[in-house]
Amino acid sequence: MASIFIGIVLTLKQQEMPSNAVSINVAKVEQSGQVIVNSSNTVVNGSSNLATEKQEPADTSSEKGNVTSALENISHSAIMANEELTYIDIQDGEFDEPESNEATDENATSYEDDFIAQDDIDDETIERIQNEAAKENAQKEKLSPEAETALESFLDVADEALRIQNQFSYTVARGDKLADVLEQSGLSATTAKVLEKKFPQLANLKTGQQFYWVLDKDGELEYMNWLVSEKEEKIFERKSKNQFSVQTIKKTGIWKQDIVKGTLNGDFTSSLKAEGLSTRQINQLAAGLQWQIAMNKLKKGDKFVILVKREYINGKVTELGNVEAIRVVSKNKSYYAIQADNGRYYSLHGETLGRGFARYPLQFTPRVSSPFNPRRLHPVTRRVAPHKGVDFGLPVGTPIIAPADGVVEHVAYQANGAGRYIKLRHGGQYTTVYMHLSRQLVRPGQTVKKGERIGLSGNTGRSTGPHLHYEFHINGRPVNPMTVKLPGTGSGMPEKERKAFLVKARKIEAQLKL
């Protein structure tokens, strides 16, 4: 029942959130007791005023301003040297995803795949709830203070996620294109192509470059910050429906390598913010560690040490920086994520951290009965009814498999929509969804391995015929499962590069002593 309770809490929190609420706070705060390494690698303890995000939890009552006003604050705080603005003009509909030319099999699809507010009750759901209730009652008296703290930490993390759901950041790895960057927020490849055409520099990204961007309440690009190098930054800001301004900032700051040490005293995010790390750097850390340990599994008292290169202006650290390595110690076990020259993170021994994903959640290549299509028209209403996944025409009872290692996040039933469905979480950023099943073979909270059977295809809910509706989400945003750059793609290192990495890793290991 704990999962049901958490779901209710999150639902209520989401209802309380204004649709365009974002948390973009830049302020000066006091920092004390920080352990840093200066350019001569001398460890010093001291205090400094940090120009970074607020350390205390945000008051949601102050977050009701619109995105534009928040962006003005970012721009004003970030500008170090004024450069003349240039402008990018966008034609009406130029950012729109082109309608798919693939035909839809009207006998193996669905038009009601959006989740409704509340799941329905069927026989299997009743049995599952009863089993969960019996298990919870048996363990109720054994609930420890640590378990209570873990639940509170989970809710804190969830609350933070809701507040920043329209903000995204990404560090470019070798081979990445702008489409791979913006795909992290569900923006289409068309948006990236248009921006590359209008601003050709964006077509030649370099490893280590960083992006930070914000979507408006309609899910459109509102603001984008591109850290081109340690000496140059470009800011793209939407001025009107059809125009972006572009400002180039010549940066005068000094970049230093710091070592930040600390102990978790609450959730992962707030503990790192208390040590002066920005939201961007925390997101970078979470992405690097996501395949080793879930952030909400970390406990009060766990220790961490981080190697980060940060920008200083007039002796004060800014929100810009690159996390080069992290070590987390939990239950006497160390977890490492070390950045290689290709921009990706690896273990201490050069092992790939990103898990491999299969393109299809099936044991064969299926027939696509209806493609991913944000502009699909409803055959009855003739209104746009976005198809946020892909449909595979399958006989009832076809085994569905996990495309990657993960945890079952939700199993439920919706008679007037998704039918019997399953959600799997893979790491911290990725979620997959399976709808219209005839039967589930897993339970919430269960760990599954790549290739393991999770359910059987069916024709439940609002469905025109037997099929599987499959969705792939990144940071909560649906993307095309057939074209998305799958996690772990291109993450291998040539032998020569791997040997150089191992030499680097040994040096970093010595720096990450607690």
C-alpha positions as semicolon CSV with decimal commas, in nm:
position;residue;x (nm);y (nm);z (nm)
1;M;0,000;0,000;0,000
2;A;0,303;0,228;0,045
3;S;0,329;0,260;-0,333
4;I;-0,038;0,362;-0,350
5;F;0,016;0,619;-0,074
6;I;0,314;0,768;-0,254
7;G;0,117;0,777;-0,580
8;I;-0,164;0,968;-0,409
9;V;0,082;1,216;-0,257
10;L;0,252;1,276;-0,590
11;T;-0,083;1,318;-0,765
12;L;-0,189;1,580;-0,510
13;K;0,144;1,758;-0,542
14;Q;0,111;1,765;-0,920
15;Q;-0,238;1,910;-0,892
16;E;-0,105;2,184;-0,665
17;M;0,166;2,277;-0,912
18;P;0,090;2,557;-1,162
19;S;0,133;2,422;-1,511
20;N;0,419;2,659;-1,592
21;A;0,591;2,657;-1,254
22;V;0,968;2,626;-1,259
23;S;1,232;2,681;-0,995
24;I;1,516;2,893;-1,131
25;N;1,677;3,063;-0,836
26;V;2,017;3,231;-0,848
27;A;2,127;3,390;-0,526
28;K;2,424;3,447;-0,297
29;V;2,441;3,210;-0,005
30;E;2,689;3,147;0,275
31;Q;2,913;2,841;0,241
32;S;3,127;2,715;0,526
33;G;3,354;2,421;0,583
34;Q;3,397;2,340;0,215
35;V;3,701;2,130;0,128
36;I;3,854;2,245;-0,199
37;V;4,174;2,194;-0,391
38;N;4,325;2,509;-0,538
39;S;4,533;2,519;-0,854
40;S;4,839;2,397;-0,665
41;N;4,641;2,103;-0,525
42;T;4,669;2,225;-0,168
43;V;4,368;2,123;0,041
44;V;4,220;2,417;0,226
45;N;3,918;2,466;0,449
46;G;3,733;2,788;0,437
47;S;3,415;2,979;0,371
48;S;3,300;3,172;0,069
49;N;2,993;3,336;-0,076
50;L;2,861;3,121;-0,357
51;A;2,659;3,251;-0,647
52;T;2,448;2,941;-0,692
53;E;2,101;2,804;-0,629
54;K;1,934;2,859;-0,293
55;Q;2,018;2,594;-0,037
56;E;1,691;2,596;0,151
57;P;1,385;2,417;0,006
58;A;1,197;2,637;-0,236
59;D;0,869;2,791;-0,122
60;T;0,626;2,692;-0,395
61;S;0,413;2,996;-0,318
62;S;0,687;3,212;-0,470
63;E;0,713;3,000;-0,787
64;K;0,398;3,124;-0,955
65;G;0,573;3,372;-1,182
66;N;0,583;3,280;-1,547
67;V;0,880;3,127;-1,724
68;T;0,976;3,450;-1,899
69;S;1,031;3,648;-1,579
70;A;1,241;3,365;-1,439
71;L;1,450;3,360;-1,754
72;E;1,514;3,731;-1,726
73;N;1,672;3,667;-1,388
74;I;1,897;3,399;-1,537
75;S;2,008;3,622;-1,821
76;H;2,088;3,917;-1,597
77;S;2,287;3,705;-1,354
78;A;2,479;3,524;-1,626
79;I;2,591;3,815;-1,844
80;M;2,955;3,904;-1,779
81;A;3,024;4,107;-2,090
82;N;2,757;4,247;-2,320
83;E;2,772;4,147;-2,684
84;E;2,542;4,266;-2,959
85;L;2,235;4,045;-2,999
86;T;2,167;3,854;-3,317
87;Y;1,832;3,699;-3,403
88;I;1,700;3,373;-3,546
89;D;1,368;3,390;-3,728
90;I;1,145;3,081;-3,728
91;Q;0,860;3,031;-3,973
92;D;0,516;2,920;-3,854
93;G;0,513;2,543;-3,812
94;E;0,887;2,508;-3,878
95;F;0,945;2,343;-3,539
96;D;0,653;2,103;-3,585
97;E;0,727;1,735;-3,617
98;P;0,630;1,627;-3,971
99;E;0,332;1,395;-3,980
100;S;0,435;1,033;-4,023
101;N;0,386;0,884;-4,366
102;E;0,357;0,535;-4,220
103;A;0,010;0,389;-4,245
104;T;-0,194;0,298;-3,938
105;D;-0,366;-0,037;-3,912
106;E;-0,702;0,066;-3,766
107;N;-0,755;-0,292;-3,647
108;A;-0,448;-0,292;-3,422
109;T;-0,415;0,045;-3,252
110;S;-0,575;0,275;-2,994
111;Y;-0,664;0,641;-2,964
112;E;-0,713;0,663;-2,588
113;D;-0,362;0,598;-2,457
114;D;-0,330;0,896;-2,223
115;F;-0,354;0,789;-1,861
116;I;-0,669;0,893;-1,681
117;A;-0,658;1,031;-1,328
118;Q;-0,733;0,707;-1,149
119;D;-0,678;0,341;-1,223
120;D;-0,977;0,107;-1,239
121;I;-1,021;-0,198;-1,023
122;D;-1,023;-0,542;-1,183
123;D;-0,986;-0,888;-1,031
124;E;-0,608;-0,893;-1,068
125;T;-0,574;-0,544;-0,920
126;I;-0,792;-0,640;-0,621
127;E;-0,580;-0,947;-0,558
128;R;-0,257;-0,743;-0,584
129;I;-0,383;-0,475;-0,345
130;Q;-0,494;-0,738;-0,097
131;N;-0,154;-0,906;-0,111
132;E;0,026;-0,574;-0,066
133;A;-0,199;-0,487;0,228
134;A;-0,134;-0,822;0,396
135;K;0,240;-0,782;0,350
136;E;0,235;-0,426;0,483
137;N;0,029;-0,521;0,788
138;A;0,272;-0,800;0,866
139;Q;0,563;-0,558;0,858
140;K;0,393;-0,249;1,004
141;E;0,524;-0,301;1,356
142;K;0,874;-0,352;1,218
143;L;0,888;-0,015;1,037
144;S;1,214;0,143;1,150
145;P;1,309;0,512;1,183
146;E;1,542;0,455;0,885
147;A;1,245;0,339;0,675
148;E;1,046;0,646;0,775
149;T;1,343;0,865;0,680
150;A;1,376;0,686;0,346
151;L;1,010;0,755;0,266
152;E;1,049;1,122;0,358
153;S;1,361;1,147;0,144
154;F;1,178;0,988;-0,149
155;L;0,899;1,244;-0,120
156;D;1,156;1,525;-0,100
157;V;1,318;1,402;-0,419
158;A;0,979;1,366;-0,590
159;D;0,881;1,716;-0,482
160;E;1,206;1,855;-0,621
161;A;1,147;1,669;-0,949
162;L;0,804;1,828;-0,985
163;R;0,947;2,175;-0,929
164;I;1,218;2,144;-1,194
165;Q;1,031;1,936;-1,449
166;N;1,068;2,196;-1,725
167;Q;1,445;2,244;-1,682
168;F;1,707;2,020;-1,843
169;S;2,084;1,996;-1,863
170;Y;2,321;1,775;-2,061
171;T;2,695;1,732;-2,116
172;V;2,791;1,643;-2,473
173;A;2,962;1,307;-2,525
174;R;3,156;1,206;-2,833
175;G;2,925;1,156;-3,130
176;D;2,633;1,348;-2,985
177;K;2,428;1,575;-3,209
178;L;2,195;1,855;-3,103
179;A;1,901;1,617;-3,155
180;D;2,050;1,382;-2,893
181;V;2,074;1,674;-2,650
182;L;1,722;1,814;-2,694
183;E;1,572;1,464;-2,704
184;Q;1,636;1,452;-2,327
185;S;1,333;1,681;-2,290
186;G;1,116;1,521;-2,560
187;L;1,183;1,787;-2,824
188;S;1,174;1,646;-3,174
189;A;1,467;1,608;-3,411
190;T;1,294;1,869;-3,626
191;T;1,359;2,138;-3,363
192;A;1,729;2,048;-3,363
193;K;1,750;2,049;-3,744
194;V;1,591;2,393;-3,769
195;L;1,827;2,538;-3,506
196;E;2,127;2,384;-3,682
197;K;2,013;2,532;-4,012
198;K;1,961;2,877;-3,862
199;F;2,277;2,864;-3,648
200;P;2,530;2,627;-3,818
201;Q;2,768;2,622;-3,519
202;L;2,516;2,398;-3,342
203;A;2,580;2,126;-3,602
204;N;2,936;2,076;-3,478
205;L;2,918;2,000;-3,107
206;K;3,234;1,918;-2,913
207;T;3,282;1,666;-2,634
208;G;3,242;1,829;-2,292
209;Q;3,025;2,119;-2,407
210;Q;2,724;2,176;-2,184
211;F;2,362;2,269;-2,247
212;Y;2,099;2,396;-2,008
213;W;1,751;2,468;-2,140
214;V;1,395;2,543;-2,031
215;L;1,063;2,455;-2,193
216;D;0,756;2,674;-2,164
217;K;0,416;2,554;-2,040
218;D;0,336;2,420;-2,388
219;G;0,653;2,211;-2,403
220;E;0,827;2,443;-2,650
221;L;1,187;2,561;-2,624
222;E;1,195;2,889;-2,430
223;Y;1,559;2,934;-2,332
224;M;1,888;2,756;-2,407
225;N;2,232;2,817;-2,260
226;W;2,524;2,665;-2,454
227;L;2,862;2,655;-2,281
228;V;3,081;2,644;-2,590
229;S;3,409;2,653;-2,395
230;E;3,552;2,785;-2,071
231;K;3,581;3,122;-2,243
232;E;3,257;3,141;-2,442
233;E;2,887;3,099;-2,370
234;K;2,587;3,149;-2,598
235;I;2,234;3,224;-2,479
236;F;1,932;3,154;-2,699
237;E;1,612;3,315;-2,572
238;R;1,269;3,313;-2,731
239;K;1,152;3,671;-2,787
240;S;0,832;3,587;-2,970
241;K;0,661;3,290;-3,129
242;N;0,880;3,318;-3,438
243;Q;1,204;3,463;-3,309
244;F;1,500;3,379;-3,084
245;S;1,772;3,617;-2,975
246;V;2,129;3,487;-2,957
247;Q;2,385;3,647;-2,730
248;T;2,753;3,555;-2,714
249;I;2,924;3,601;-2,380
250;K;3,302;3,623;-2,359
251;K;3,376;3,475;-2,020
252;T;3,647;3,619;-1,794
253;G;3,625;3,371;-1,510
254;I;3,895;3,138;-1,381
255;W;3,835;2,761;-1,380
256;K;3,965;2,557;-1,087
257;Q;3,955;2,190;-0,999
258;D;3,787;2,139;-0,661
259;I;3,742;1,839;-0,438
260;V;3,412;1,851;-0,251
261;K;3,358;1,611;0,039
262;G;3,048;1,560;0,248
263;T;2,804;1,336;0,429
264;L;2,442;1,291;0,332
265;N;2,214;1,466;0,577
266;G;1,881;1,420;0,404
267;D;1,828;1,349;0,034
268;F;2,104;1,342;-0,227
269;T;2,009;1,671;-0,395
270;S;1,985;1,891;-0,085
271;S;2,303;1,742;0,063
272;L;2,503;1,829;-0,250
273;K;2,347;2,174;-0,275
274;A;2,455;2,235;0,082
275;E;2,813;2,173;-0,034
276;G;2,781;2,435;-0,309
277;L;2,705;2,220;-0,613
278;S;2,458;2,357;-0,865
279;T;2,152;2,179;-1,001
280;R;2,332;2,124;-1,331
281;Q;2,624;1,952;-1,160
282;I;2,390;1,741;-0,945
283;N;2,201;1,629;-1,255
284;Q;2,534;1,536;-1,414
285;L;2,625;1,330;-1,107
286;A;2,288;1,157;-1,093
287;A;2,319;1,060;-1,462
288;G;2,666;0,919;-1,402
289;L;2,560;0,711;-1,101
290;Q;2,210;0,609;-1,211
291;W;2,306;0,259;-1,330
292;Q;2,490;0,175;-1,007
293;I;2,263;0,296;-0,730
294;A;1,928;0,477;-0,713
295;M;1,959;0,818;-0,552
296;N;1,665;0,749;-0,321
297;K;1,843;0,437;-0,192
298;L;2,118;0,647;-0,036
299;K;2,084;0,693;0,339
300;K;2,168;0,959;0,592
301;G;2,533;0,918;0,689
302;D;2,649;0,790;0,347
303;K;2,962;0,973;0,233
304;F;3,065;1,125;-0,097
305;V;3,366;1,293;-0,253
306;I;3,347;1,475;-0,586
307;L;3,609;1,601;-0,831
308;V;3,464;1,900;-1,014
309;K;3,608;2,175;-1,231
310;R;3,423;2,501;-1,163
311;E;3,420;2,861;-1,280
312;Y;3,512;3,141;-1,040
313;I;3,441;3,509;-1,099
314;N;3,595;3,759;-0,858
315;G;3,675;3,472;-0,626
316;K;3,318;3,343;-0,615
317;V;3,211;3,013;-0,769
318;T;2,933;3,022;-1,030
319;E;2,679;2,756;-1,124
320;L;2,895;2,645;-1,420
321;G;3,124;2,346;-1,393
322;N;3,198;1,992;-1,505
323;V;3,188;1,693;-1,272
324;E;3,492;1,481;-1,355
325;A;3,439;1,205;-1,099
326;I;3,242;1,100;-0,793
327;R;3,278;0,835;-0,526
328;V;2,984;0,746;-0,303
329;V;3,024;0,515;-0,003
330;S;2,702;0,344;0,108
331;K;2,686;0,040;0,338
332;N;3,068;0,020;0,325
333;K;3,060;-0,020;-0,054
334;S;3,217;0,235;-0,289
335;Y;3,051;0,342;-0,615
336;Y;3,263;0,531;-0,869
337;A;3,170;0,724;-1,183
338;I;3,470;0,870;-1,369
339;Q;3,444;1,078;-1,685
340;A;3,655;0,965;-1,979
341;D;3,786;1,187;-2,258
342;N;3,482;1,088;-2,467
343;G;3,253;1,263;-2,215
344;R;3,091;0,943;-2,081
345;Y;3,118;0,794;-1,734
346;Y;3,280;0,460;-1,650
347;S;3,357;0,258;-1,341
348;L;3,698;0,263;-1,174
349;H;3,798;-0,030;-1,396
350;G;3,674;0,120;-1,722
351;E;3,347;-0,070;-1,732
352;T;3,054;0,087;-1,916
353;L;2,795;0,223;-1,672
354;G;2,511;0,275;-1,919
355;R;2,304;-0,043;-1,965
356;G;2,237;-0,170;-2,315
357;F;1,878;-0,138;-2,440
358;A;1,708;-0,358;-2,694
359;R;1,517;-0,165;-2,961
360;Y;1,207;-0,386;-2,923
361;P;1,049;-0,531;-2,604
362;L;0,997;-0,855;-2,794
363;Q;1,197;-1,159;-2,900
364;F;1,156;-1,070;-3,268
365;T;1,115;-0,768;-3,495
366;P;0,740;-0,692;-3,491
367;R;0,506;-0,532;-3,739
368;V;0,439;-0,165;-3,662
369;S;0,063;-0,114;-3,679
370;S;0,075;0,255;-3,583
371;P;0,392;0,469;-3,556
372;F;0,491;0,736;-3,303
373;N;0,316;1,049;-3,429
374;P;0,271;1,375;-3,231
375;R;0,033;1,503;-3,502
376;R;-0,188;1,199;-3,551
377;L;-0,554;1,280;-3,616
378;H;-0,834;1,107;-3,429
379;P;-1,043;0,925;-3,693
380;V;-1,374;1,037;-3,538
381;T;-1,311;1,387;-3,396
382;R;-1,052;1,477;-3,664
383;R;-0,861;1,659;-3,392
384;V;-0,491;1,610;-3,324
385;A;-0,454;1,318;-3,082
386;P;-0,078;1,268;-3,037
387;H;0,036;0,907;-3,047
388;K;0,309;0,908;-2,781
389;G;0,430;0,556;-2,849
390;V;0,441;0,292;-3,117
391;D;0,188;0,011;-3,168
392;F;0,293;-0,342;-3,261
393;G;0,029;-0,572;-3,409
394;L;0,057;-0,895;-3,209
395;P;-0,159;-1,200;-3,136
396;V;-0,305;-1,204;-2,784
397;G;-0,066;-1,380;-2,546
398;T;0,262;-1,281;-2,714
399;P;0,537;-1,258;-2,446
400;I;0,660;-0,904;-2,373
401;I;1,018;-0,873;-2,243
402;A;1,210;-0,601;-2,058
403;P;1,433;-0,418;-2,310
404;A;1,686;-0,346;-2,032
405;D;1,744;-0,405;-1,662
406;G;1,495;-0,213;-1,449
407;V;1,246;-0,198;-1,167
408;V;0,868;-0,238;-1,201
409;E;0,731;0,101;-1,106
410;H;0,359;0,047;-1,162
411;V;0,111;-0,225;-1,262
412;A;-0,254;-0,128;-1,305
413;Y;-0,567;-0,138;-1,521
414;Q;-0,769;0,134;-1,699
415;A;-1,085;0,013;-1,869
416;N;-1,137;0,327;-2,079
417;G;-0,778;0,380;-2,184
418;A;-0,454;0,188;-2,141
419;G;-0,615;-0,138;-2,034
420;R;-0,379;-0,351;-1,827
421;Y;-0,041;-0,174;-1,829
422;I;0,307;-0,185;-1,679
423;K;0,568;0,086;-1,620
424;L;0,936;-0,001;-1,584
425;R;1,203;0,238;-1,460
426;H;1,556;0,199;-1,594
427;G;1,808;0,404;-1,398
428;G;1,709;0,758;-1,307
429;Q;1,613;0,904;-1,645
430;Y;1,441;0,633;-1,846
431;T;1,094;0,480;-1,824
432;T;0,917;0,236;-2,056
433;V;0,540;0,174;-2,069
434;Y;0,345;-0,129;-2,199
435;M;-0,032;-0,101;-2,258
436;H;-0,332;-0,320;-2,346
437;L;-0,179;-0,634;-2,194
438;S;-0,383;-0,947;-2,133
439;R;-0,174;-1,041;-1,831
440;Q;0,110;-0,906;-1,619
441;L;0,387;-1,137;-1,501
442;V;0,555;-0,895;-1,258
443;R;0,461;-0,696;-0,949
444;P;0,543;-0,337;-0,839
445;G;0,889;-0,303;-0,688
446;Q;1,021;-0,616;-0,857
447;T;1,365;-0,601;-1,021
448;V;1,375;-0,734;-1,377
449;K;1,664;-0,824;-1,605
450;K;1,700;-0,748;-1,974
451;G;1,510;-1,013;-2,172
452;E;1,292;-1,123;-1,879
453;R;0,922;-1,175;-1,949
454;I;0,707;-0,905;-1,789
455;G;0,364;-0,966;-1,946
456;L;0,157;-1,098;-2,233
457;S;0,014;-0,882;-2,509
458;G;-0,361;-0,838;-2,532
459;N;-0,655;-0,624;-2,635
460;T;-0,764;-0,466;-2,305
461;G;-0,887;-0,111;-2,253
462;R;-0,984;0,113;-2,545
463;S;-0,827;-0,086;-2,826
464;T;-0,934;-0,154;-3,184
465;G;-0,764;-0,493;-3,194
466;P;-0,483;-0,704;-3,043
467;H;-0,161;-0,503;-3,014
468;L;0,106;-0,369;-2,778
469;H;0,133;0,006;-2,724
470;Y;0,497;0,075;-2,625
471;E;0,631;0,407;-2,494
472;F;0,986;0,522;-2,417
473;H;1,025;0,822;-2,184
474;I;1,336;1,029;-2,107
475;N;1,304;1,251;-1,800
476;G;0,929;1,193;-1,811
477;R;0,892;1,301;-2,176
478;P;0,781;1,054;-2,447
479;V;1,018;1,009;-2,742
480;N;1,002;0,792;-3,052
481;P;1,102;0,438;-2,942
482;M;1,211;0,353;-3,296
483;T;1,458;0,640;-3,340
484;V;1,570;0,738;-2,987
485;K;1,944;0,709;-2,922
486;L;1,936;0,417;-2,681
487;P;2,132;0,442;-2,352
488;G;2,474;0,282;-2,377
489;T;2,498;0,339;-2,753
490;G;2,858;0,405;-2,857
491;S;2,988;0,389;-2,501
492;G;3,268;0,139;-2,564
493;M;3,630;0,256;-2,562
494;P;3,903;0,145;-2,804
495;E;4,181;-0,047;-2,626
496;K;4,434;0,238;-2,646
497;E;4,180;0,484;-2,507
498;R;4,081;0,240;-2,232
499;K;4,444;0,201;-2,118
500;A;4,480;0,579;-2,096
501;F;4,157;0,593;-1,897
502;L;4,280;0,335;-1,646
503;V;4,594;0,543;-1,583
504;K;4,375;0,850;-1,530
505;A;4,136;0,655;-1,305
506;R;4,417;0,546;-1,073
507;K;4,521;0,909;-1,025
508;I;4,163;1,015;-0,960
509;E;4,111;0,728;-0,714
510;A;4,396;0,874;-0,506
511;Q;4,222;1,213;-0,509
512;L;3,888;1,069;-0,399
513;K;4,005;0,955;-0,057
514;L;3,762;1,013;0,231
